[in-house]
Amino acid sequence: SVPRCYLNKQLATVRVLKGDPAELSCTVSKDNVTGTWFKDGLKLTSMDGVIFEKKGLVHKLIINKAEDIHAGKYRFEGGDVKTEASIFVEDPPQVDKVLLKNLTSVPTVAKAGEGVKLRIPFEGRKPIRAAWLKDRMELGDDTRIRVDKTDTCTTLSISSCNRRDCGDYKVRLKNDSGVLEINLKLVVIDKPQPPAGPIKIVESSANNITIQWKPPKDDGGKPVQRYLVERQQVGRNDWETLGETPRSCTSFTTSKVEEEMSYYFRVRAVNAEGVSNALESGEVKAAGKASPGAPDPPEIISASRDAITISWKAPCKTGTSQIMGYIVQKRKKGTVTWLPVTNVPVKDKKLKVTSLKKGVQYEFRVAAVNAAGTGQPSDPSEPAFARDPTKSPGQVQDLKVSSSDNTSVTLTWNKPEVQDGNDVKGYEVEMRPCNSLIWTKCFTLPAESTSCRVQGLQAREKLLLRVRALSDSGPGEASELEACAGAAAPMVSPRLLIDDTVKSFLVIKAGDPIQVKIPFEGSSELVVTWLKDGLPLPSRAAVSTEDGSTQLLLRAAELSDRGTYTVELGDGLGKRESFSFQVQITDIPQPPGAIRLEENVPNTVTVTWDPSASEQWEKNLYYTVLKRESQKGLWHVLGDLIYNNKFTFTRVVPGRDYYFRVVAKNDLGASDPSETVQPWRIWKKKAEFRVKAQKYRGVNQNQPPRFLVPLKSHVVVTGSECHMSCAVGGHPPPKITWYKDSRDLSRDPNYFCTNDFGVCSLVVLGVTKQDEGEYMVEASNEVGHAFSKAFLAIRGNS
């Protein structure tokens, strides 16, 4: 019997892009098999663009350029064999390559207020769905934006651009064969926003006013070039131009001021697109003559029947010249006329005022004198009687029993009225049973205490109590009352109601308010005391206590406000309860200190710097180190999350200039940078090669220079580096000289030339538009010369 024919290799399904070649092949076991091809069940005898081929045992169907008509199911039959496979012709969306490169490599730039139209033609199997996206959100039609699509193109139209339209856009083209995504960038340029406020008054004197502001939050897409400063006198309508400052200066000082005159100031930012709206200040008043400030009120030292001795302190503000003395004035209490005590200023800060009327109450005030004149007078002193302090203090007022229980009685009273200037130094409390005539002393209290608790009594026991004021002249007249120890209503001990809303640790940003409210309860007259680090609160702190709660408020936190705060709650019975919490103040760090550079290890640089002042209070502070090559280059991060004050950079290229900067950071942001001013360079050491030439007789090995690899033209972006290289041969080794536009570059520090065994390189550091032109390298020896030229083109990076 004749052996049957069988398949060694079956047909395999093929997916091919439209326009590309395609091939189906199978292998049979006999050479004499004549095969037949079918497409979609129909026999193929001939077809445009299709070739049938048989080589030995292999049968092929070849398509030179696949089109839509070639897609389908194919079958090969020959002898006893049959095999099937499909050809799928894919036609995904496509955009012209030159157009695609232009769209994706160069941003589209538009001016604010102008219209923008981005049109992208495409090809591919229909239908093709086109979508425009910005920030991952698909764009739809609205009052300004319109998306249009035809079978061959899609268009995004923006009728009136603004800065919010800046950003990255994406065009997504999709059909049954695939997806094409195109990334575009739109830049809208405009005049800047107003400078950031508020305008800060740095100095206001009789001669100068200095204002300060911050750069605008949005420069309009173009760098701010300068600031314009104007001034308006209060009460007038016209604005006067004072001058302008460069972009790096955000303060301005004017000496065109009049004493005691008030002004308004405004500042505008200017870029290449125009002038911003104005940032205006509040009313600023120029200071008057620099006379002294007001001293504190004088203090009464002593008094007699015809004289009173007073003393005072110098004022905090002394003016622009030294204080020469003080004017002292007096008046009788209840009158408005001040009379001078002396005819000339008193140089001392203490004075005995004589010739006073006995029994009359006087007030005193002082004013400092310097070269500019007499300053503001102080507030009046406490009134004082002109008499000898011999009388005893008066009776205490409103003596009463505030509470009692089975074993104790609590007394309260008010201070006696002031008599003859005789100050109360304390109080004496005495008691006696109703059936006895002997008084027993219970307490001697300081002048600040106006309550006491008498303990150790018997229930229902009646007794007499008396209180008298004490002074330097002796005890005053006593005030008496009758009291009885008895059952009292149940007492509620003072208690702070601390729950989850009251935090024990607060982190506050500098400038934000500190506000803590704590509820409490208790049945007695409660006393609330606030402390900071065990001391009274600063004068800026405000405490309010009402309706069973107490609140601490500091309207603008400062770094000095960090620490431990304690609230104490107590009653007149000696019971107390307290609660403490920590407050941490944080802010954007202060910049690091001076930077130092050292080459401790060859070809490395160790950067050290003085720590930021914020390290004293900021636990999460760290540093970032950056570098750039030449003053034209961009800054690049070398090290981040550095928690000490030292960093070593190891990839130093000899002969290059390096600049370094250090920035302090925390969770709130970054400080201003600290930078090196002078460039850092490691000089490249030229290696010395000594080659002992072998002596050959009768053969001249000299060869003129020739370029084994010539120079090539380059196109680079502004700010980047350009490396131009070539390879040179010749004997003796040629001398290499570089030229730009026929100018010798040998001594130009902006270019770095090397020659390593005939491989010659020129490095242009941080290219600018001035570096564009024709470059030539010349190779010469005693046998001849050779030249190679190339052109360097510069493209902007925006």
Residue pairs with C-beta under 8 A, 6 or more apart in sequence:
4 79
4 80
5 28
5 29
5 30
5 33
5 78
5 79
5 80
5 81
6 28
6 29
6 80
6 81
7 26
7 27
7 28
7 29
7 81
7 83
8 27
8 28
8 29
8 57
9 25
9 26
9 27
10 26
10 83
10 85
11 24
11 25
11 26
11 74
11 76
11 83
11 84
11 85
12 24
12 85
13 85
13 86
13 87
13 88
14 22
14 23
14 24
14 85
14 86
14 87
14 88
15 87
15 88
15 90
16 22
16 63
16 66
16 87
16 88
16 89
16 90
17 66
17 89
17 90
17 91
17 92
18 66
18 67
18 68
18 89
18 90
18 91
18 125
19 65
19 66
19 67
20 65
20 66
21 62
21 63
21 64
21 65
21 66
22 62
22 63
22 66
22 70
22 87
22 89
23 60
23 61
23 62
23 63
24 60
24 61
24 74
24 76
24 85
24 87
25 58
25 59
25 60
25 61
26 58
26 59
26 76
26 83
27 57
27 58
27 59
28 35
28 57
28 59
28 78
28 79
28 81
29 57
30 57
30 79
31 56
31 57
33 59
33 78
33 79
33 81
34 78
35 54
35 59
35 76
35 77
35 78
36 43
36 76
36 77
36 78
37 43
37 44
37 52
37 61
37 74
37 75
37 76
38 44
38 74
38 75
38 76
38 77
39 47
39 72
39 73
39 74
39 75
40 72
40 73
41 73
41 75
44 50
44 52
48 69
49 63
49 64
49 65
49 67
49 70
50 61
50 62
50 63
50 70
51 60
51 61
51 62
51 63
51 64
52 59
52 60
52 61
52 62
53 59
53 60
53 61
53 62
54 60
59 76
59 78
61 74
61 76
63 70
63 87
66 87
66 89
67 89
68 89
68 91
68 125
70 87
70 89
71 87
71 88
71 89
72 86
72 87
73 84
73 85
73 86
74 84
74 85
74 86
74 87
75 82
75 83
75 84
76 82
76 83
76 84
90 177
90 178
91 124
91 125
91 175
91 177
92 124
92 125
92 175
92 177
92 178
92 179
92 180
93 122
93 123
93 124
93 128
93 173
93 174
93 175
93 177
93 178
93 179
93 180
94 122
94 123
94 124
94 180
95 120
95 121
95 122
95 123
95 173
95 180
95 182
96 121
99 120
99 121
100 182
103 120
103 182
103 184
104 182
104 183
104 184
107 184
107 185
107 186
107 187
107 798
108 116
108 118
108 184
108 185
108 186
108 187
109 187
109 188
109 189
109 798
110 116
110 161
110 186
110 187
110 188
110 189
111 161
111 188
111 189
111 190
111 273
112 161
112 162
112 163
112 188
112 189
112 190
112 191
112 220
112 273
113 160
113 161
113 162
113 190
114 160
114 161
115 157
115 158
115 159
115 160
115 161
116 156
116 157
116 158
116 161
116 165
116 186
117 155
117 156
117 157
117 158
118 155
118 156
118 157
118 169
118 184
118 186
119 153
119 154
119 155
120 130
120 153
120 154
120 155
120 171
120 182
121 152
121 153
122 128
122 130
122 152
122 153
122 154
122 173
122 180
123 152
124 173
124 175
124 177
124 180
125 175
125 176
125 177
126 151
126 175
127 175
128 151
128 173
128 174
128 175
129 173
129 174
129 175
130 149
130 154
130 171
130 172
130 173
131 138
131 171
131 172
131 174
132 138
132 139
132 147
132 154
132 156
132 169
132 170
132 171
133 139
133 169
133 170
133 171
133 172
134 167
134 168
134 169
134 170
135 167
135 168
139 145
139 147
139 156
140 147
141 147
143 159
144 158
144 159
144 160
145 156
145 157
145 158
145 159
146 156
146 157
146 159
147 154
147 155
147 156
147 157
148 154
148 155
148 157
149 155
154 171
154 173
156 169
156 171
158 165
161 188
162 188
162 190
163 188
163 190
163 218
163 220
163 221
165 186
165 188
166 186
166 187
166 188
166 221
167 185
167 186
168 183
168 184
168 185
169 183
169 184
169 185
169 186
170 181
170 182
170 183
170 184
171 181
171 182
171 184
172 179
172 180
172 181
173 179
173 180
173 181
173 182
174 180
187 221
187 798
188 221
189 220
189 221
189 222
189 272
189 273
190 220
190 221
190 273
190 274
191 220
191 271
191 273
191 274
191 275
191 276
192 216
192 218
192 219
192 220
192 222
192 224
192 269
192 270
192 271
192 276
193 216
193 217
193 218
193 219
193 220
193 269
193 276
193 277
194 216
194 267
194 268
194 269
194 276
194 277
194 278
194 279
195 213
195 214
195 215
195 216
195 227
195 250
195 267
195 268
195 269
195 276
195 279
196 213
196 214
196 215
196 216
196 217
196 279
197 213
197 214
197 279
198 279
198 281
198 282
199 211
199 212
199 213
199 265
199 267
199 279
199 280
199 281
199 282
200 211
200 212
200 213
201 209
201 210
201 211
201 212
201 281
201 284
202 210
202 211
202 212
202 251
203 209
203 210
203 253
204 210
204 284
204 285
204 286
204 287
205 286
205 287
205 290
206 257
206 259
206 286
206 287
206 288
206 289
206 290
207 255
207 257
208 253
208 254
208 255
208 257
209 253
209 254
209 257
209 263
209 265
209 284
209 286
210 251
210 252
210 253
211 229
211 251
211 252
211 265
211 267
211 281
211 284
212 250
212 251
213 227
213 250
213 251
213 267
213 279
214 250
215 224
215 247
215 250
215 269
216 224
216 269
216 276
219 269
219 271
220 271
220 273
220 276
221 273
222 271
222 272
222 273
223 247
223 271
224 247
224 269
224 270
224 271
225 246
225 247
225 270
225 271
225 272
226 244
226 245
226 246
226 247
226 270
227 244
227 245
227 247
227 249
227 250
227 252
227 267
227 268
227 269
227 270
228 241
228 244
228 267
228 268
228 270
228 275
229 241
229 242
229 243
229 244
229 245
229 252
229 254
229 265
229 266
229 267
230 239
230 240
230 241
230 242
230 265
230 266
230 267
230 268
230 278
231 239
231 240
231 242
231 254
231 256
231 263
231 264
231 265
231 266
232 238
232 239
232 240
232 263
232 264
232 265
232 266
233 240
233 261
233 262
233 263
234 261
234 262
234 263
234 264
234 283
239 266
242 252
242 254
242 256
243 252
243 254
244 270
245 251
245 252
252 267
257 263
257 286
258 286
259 286
259 287
259 288
259 289
260 285
260 286
260 287
260 288
261 285
261 286
262 283
262 284
262 285
262 286
263 283
263 284
263 285
263 286
264 280
264 281
264 282
264 283
264 284
265 280
265 281
265 284
266 278
266 279
266 280
266 281
267 278
267 279
268 275
268 276
268 277
268 278
268 279
269 275
269 276
270 276
289 372
289 373
290 319
290 320
290 321
290 372
291 319
291 370
291 372
291 373
291 374
291 375
291 376
292 315
292 317
292 318
292 319
292 323
292 367
292 368
292 369
292 370
292 372
292 375
292 376
293 315
293 316
293 317
293 318
293 319
293 368
293 375
293 376
294 315
294 367
294 375
294 376
294 377
294 378
294 379
295 312
295 313
295 314
295 315
295 326
295 366
295 367
295 368
295 378
296 312
296 313
296 315
296 378
296 379
297 312
297 365
297 378
297 379
297 380
297 381
297 382
298 310
298 311
298 312
298 364
298 365
298 366
298 378
298 381
299 310
299 311
299 312
299 381
299 382
300 308
300 309
300 310
300 381
300 382
300 384
300 421
301 309
301 310
301 311
301 350
302 308
302 309
303 309
303 384
303 385
303 386
303 387
303 388
303 389
303 421
304 386
304 387
304 388
305 358
305 386
305 387
305 388
306 354
306 355
306 356
306 357
306 358
306 386
307 352
307 353
307 354
307 355
307 356
307 386
308 352
308 353
308 356
308 362
308 364
308 384
308 386
309 350
309 351
309 352
309 353
310 328
310 350
310 351
310 353
310 364
310 381
311 349
311 350
311 351
312 326
312 349
312 350
312 366
312 378
313 349
314 323
314 349
314 368
315 323
315 368
315 375
318 368
318 370
319 370
319 372
319 375
320 370
320 371
320 372
321 370
321 371
321 372
322 370
322 371
323 368
323 369
323 370
324 345
324 347
324 369
324 370
324 371
325 344
325 345
325 346
325 347
325 368
325 369
326 345
326 346
326 347
326 349
326 366
326 367
326 368
326 369
327 340
327 342
327 345
327 346
327 366
327 367
327 369
327 374
327 377
328 340
328 341
328 342
328 346
328 351
328 353
328 364
328 365
328 366
329 338
329 339
329 340
329 341
329 364
329 365
329 366
329 367
329 377
330 338
330 339
330 341
330 353
330 362
330 363
330 364
331 337
331 338
331 339
331 362
331 363
331 380
332 360
332 361
332 362
332 363
333 361
333 362
333 363
333 383
338 365
338 377
341 351
341 353
341 364
342 351
345 369
353 362
353 364
356 362
356 386
357 386
358 386
358 387
359 385
359 386
359 387
360 385
360 386
361 383
361 384
361 385
361 386
362 383
362 384
362 385
362 386
363 380
363 381
363 382
363 383
363 384
364 380
364 381
365 377
365 378
365 379
365 380
365 381
366 377
366 378
367 374
367 375
367 376
367 377
367 378
368 374
368 375
369 375
384 421
385 420
385 421
387 420
387 421
389 420
389 421
389 422
389 472
389 473
390 420
390 473
391 419
391 420
391 422
391 473
392 422
392 471
392 473
392 474
392 475
392 476
392 477
393 416
393 419
393 422
393 424
393 469
393 470
393 471
393 473
393 475
393 476
394 416
394 417
394 419
394 469
394 476
394 477
395 416
395 468
395 469
395 476
395 477
395 478
395 479
396 413
396 414
396 415
396 416
396 427
396 467
396 468
396 469
396 476
396 479
397 413
397 414
397 415
397 416
397 417
397 479
398 412
398 413
398 414
399 411
399 412
399 413
399 467
399 479
399 480
399 481
400 411
400 412
400 413
400 481
401 409
401 410
401 411
401 481
401 483
402 410
402 411
402 412
402 451
402 525
402 572
403 409
403 410
403 488
403 524
403 572
404 410
404 483
404 484
404 485
404 486
404 488
405 485
405 486
405 487
405 488
405 491
406 457
406 459
406 485
406 486
406 487
406 488
407 455
407 456
407 457
407 458
407 459
407 485
408 453
408 454
408 455
408 456
408 457
408 485
409 453
409 454
409 457
409 463
409 465
409 483
409 484
409 485
410 451
410 452
410 453
410 454
410 572
410 573
411 429
411 451
411 452
411 453
411 454
411 465
411 467
411 483
412 450
412 451
412 572
413 427
413 450
413 451
413 467
413 479
414 450
415 424
415 447
415 450
415 469
416 424
416 469
416 476
422 471
422 472
422 473
423 447
423 471
423 472
424 447
424 469
424 470
424 471
425 447
425 470
425 471
425 472
426 444
426 445
426 446
426 447
426 469
426 470
427 443
427 444
427 445
427 447
427 449
427 450
427 467
427 468
427 469
427 470
428 441
428 443
428 444
428 445
428 467
428 468
428 470
428 475
429 441
429 442
429 443
429 444
429 445
429 452
429 454
429 465
429 466
429 467
430 439
430 440
430 441
430 442
430 465
430 466
430 467
430 478
431 439
431 440
431 442
431 454
431 463
431 464
431 465
431 466
432 438
432 439
432 440
432 463
432 464
433 461
433 462
433 463
433 464
434 462
434 463
434 464
434 482
439 466
442 452
442 454
443 452
444 470
445 452
451 572
453 572
453 573
453 574
454 465
457 463
457 485
458 485
459 485
459 486
459 487
460 484
460 485
460 486
461 484
461 485
462 482
462 483
462 484
463 482
463 483
463 484
463 485
464 480
464 481
464 482
464 483
465 480
465 481
465 482
465 483
466 478
466 479
466 480
466 481
467 478
467 479
468 475
468 476
468 477
468 478
468 479
469 475
469 476
470 476
489 523
491 523
491 524
491 573
492 521
492 522
492 523
493 522
493 571
493 575
493 577
494 520
494 521
494 522
494 524
494 526
494 569
494 570
494 571
494 575
494 576
494 577
495 520
495 521
495 522
495 569
495 577
496 518
496 519
496 520
496 567
496 569
496 577
496 578
496 579
497 518
497 519
497 520
497 521
498 518
498 579
502 516
502 518
502 579
502 581
503 581
504 580
504 581
504 582
505 581
505 582
505 584
506 514
506 516
506 581
506 582
506 583
506 584
507 584
507 586
508 514
508 557
508 561
508 583
508 584
508 585
508 586
509 557
509 585
509 586
509 587
509 668
510 557
510 558
510 559
510 585
510 586
510 587
511 556
511 557
511 587
512 556
512 557
513 553
513 554
513 555
513 556
513 557
514 552
514 553
514 554
514 557
514 561
514 583
515 551
515 552
515 553
515 554
516 551
516 552
516 565
516 581
517 549
517 550
517 551
517 552
518 549
518 550
518 551
518 567
518 579
519 548
519 549
520 526
520 528
520 548
520 549
520 550
520 569
521 548
522 569
522 571
524 571
524 572
524 573
525 571
525 572
526 569
526 570
526 571
527 569
527 570
527 571
527 572
528 543
528 545
528 550
528 567
528 568
528 569
529 567
529 568
529 570
530 537
530 541
530 543
530 550
530 552
530 565
530 566
530 567
530 568
531 537
531 565
531 566
531 567
531 568
532 538
532 541
532 563
532 564
532 565
532 566
533 563
533 564
534 564
534 566
537 543
537 552
538 560
538 561
540 554
540 555
541 552
541 553
541 554
542 552
542 553
542 554
542 555
543 550
543 551
543 552
543 553
544 550
544 551
544 553
545 551
550 567
552 565
552 567
554 561
557 585
558 585
559 585
559 587
559 617
561 583
561 585
562 583
562 584
562 585
562 617
563 582
563 583
564 580
564 581
564 582
564 583
565 580
565 581
565 582
565 583
566 578
566 579
566 580
567 578
567 579
567 580
568 576
568 577
568 578
569 576
569 577
569 578
570 576
570 577
584 617
585 617
586 617
586 618
586 666
586 667
586 668
587 614
587 668
588 666
588 668
588 669
588 670
588 671
589 612
589 614
589 618
589 621
589 664
589 665
589 666
589 670
589 671
590 612
590 613
590 614
590 664
590 671
591 612
591 663
591 664
591 671
591 672
591 673
591 674
592 609
592 610
592 611
592 612
592 623
592 645
592 662
592 663
592 664
592 671
592 674
593 609
593 610
593 611
593 612
593 674
594 609
594 610
594 674
595 607
595 608
595 609
595 660
595 661
595 662
595 674
595 675
595 676
596 607
596 608
596 609
597 605
597 606
597 607
597 660
597 676
597 680
598 605
598 606
598 608
599 605
599 606
599 682
600 606
600 648
601 648
603 650
603 652
603 654
603 682
604 648
604 649
604 650
604 652
605 648
605 649
605 652
605 658
605 660
605 680
605 682
606 646
606 647
606 648
606 649
607 625
607 646
607 647
607 648
607 649
607 660
607 662
608 645
608 646
609 623
609 645
609 662
609 674
610 645
611 645
612 621
612 623
612 664
612 671
614 621
614 664
614 666
614 671
615 621
618 666
620 666
620 667
621 664
621 665
621 666
622 640
622 641
622 642
622 643
622 664
622 665
622 666
623 642
623 643
623 645
623 647
623 662
623 663
623 664
623 665
624 637
624 639
624 640
624 641
624 642
624 662
624 663
624 665
624 670
625 637
625 638
625 639
625 640
625 642
625 647
625 649
625 660
625 661
625 662
626 635
626 636
626 637
626 638
626 660
626 661
626 662
626 663
626 673
627 635
627 636
627 638
627 649
627 658
627 659
627 660
627 661
628 634
628 635
628 636
628 658
628 659
629 656
629 657
629 658
629 659
629 721
629 765
629 766
630 656
630 657
630 659
630 679
630 750
630 765
630 766
631 659
631 679
631 766
632 719
632 765
632 766
632 768
633 659
633 719
633 765
633 766
634 719
635 661
638 647
638 649
639 647
649 658
649 660
652 658
652 682
654 681
654 682
654 683
654 684
654 685
655 681
655 682
655 683
655 684
655 752
656 681
656 752
656 765
657 679
657 680
657 681
657 765
658 679
658 680
658 681
659 675
659 676
659 679
659 680
660 675
660 676
660 680
661 673
661 674
661 675
661 676
662 673
662 674
662 675
663 670
663 671
663 672
663 673
663 674
664 670
664 671
665 671
701 731
702 731
702 732
702 781
702 782
702 783
703 729
703 730
703 731
703 783
704 730
704 781
704 783
704 784
704 785
704 786
705 728
705 729
705 730
705 734
705 779
705 780
705 781
705 783
705 784
705 785
705 786
706 728
706 729
706 730
706 786
707 726
707 727
707 728
707 729
707 779
707 786
707 788
708 727
708 728
708 729
708 758
709 725
709 726
709 727
710 726
710 788
710 790
711 724
711 725
711 726
711 775
711 777
711 788
711 789
711 790
712 724
712 790
713 790
713 791
713 792
713 793
714 722
714 724
714 790
714 791
714 792
714 793
715 793
715 794
715 795
716 722
716 767
716 792
716 793
716 794
716 795
717 794
717 795
717 796
717 797
718 767
718 768
718 769
718 794
718 795
718 796
718 797
719 766
719 767
719 768
719 797
720 766
720 767
721 763
721 764
721 765
721 766
721 767
722 763
722 764
722 767
722 771
722 792
723 761
723 762
723 763
724 761
724 762
724 763
724 764
724 775
724 790
724 792
725 759
725 760
725 761
725 762
726 759
726 760
726 777
726 788
727 758
727 759
727 760
728 734
728 736
728 758
728 760
728 777
728 779
728 786
729 758
730 779
730 781
730 783
730 784
730 786
731 781
731 783
732 781
732 782
732 783
733 758
733 781
734 779
734 780
734 781
734 786
735 779
735 780
735 781
736 753
736 755
736 760
736 777
736 778
736 779
737 744
737 746
737 777
737 778
737 780
738 744
738 745
738 746
738 751
738 753
738 762
738 775
738 776
738 777
738 778
739 745
739 775
739 776
739 777
739 778
740 771
740 773
740 774
740 775
740 776
741 773
741 774
742 776
745 751
745 753
745 762
746 753
750 764
750 765
750 771
751 762
751 763
751 764
751 765
752 762
752 763
752 765
753 760
753 761
753 762
753 763
754 760
754 761
754 763
755 761
760 777
760 779
762 775
762 777
764 771
764 792
767 792
767 794
768 794
769 794
771 792
771 794
772 792
772 793
772 794
773 791
773 792
774 789
774 790
774 791
774 792
775 789
775 790
775 791
775 792
776 787
776 788
776 789
777 787
777 788
778 785
778 786
778 787
779 785
779 786
779 787
780 786
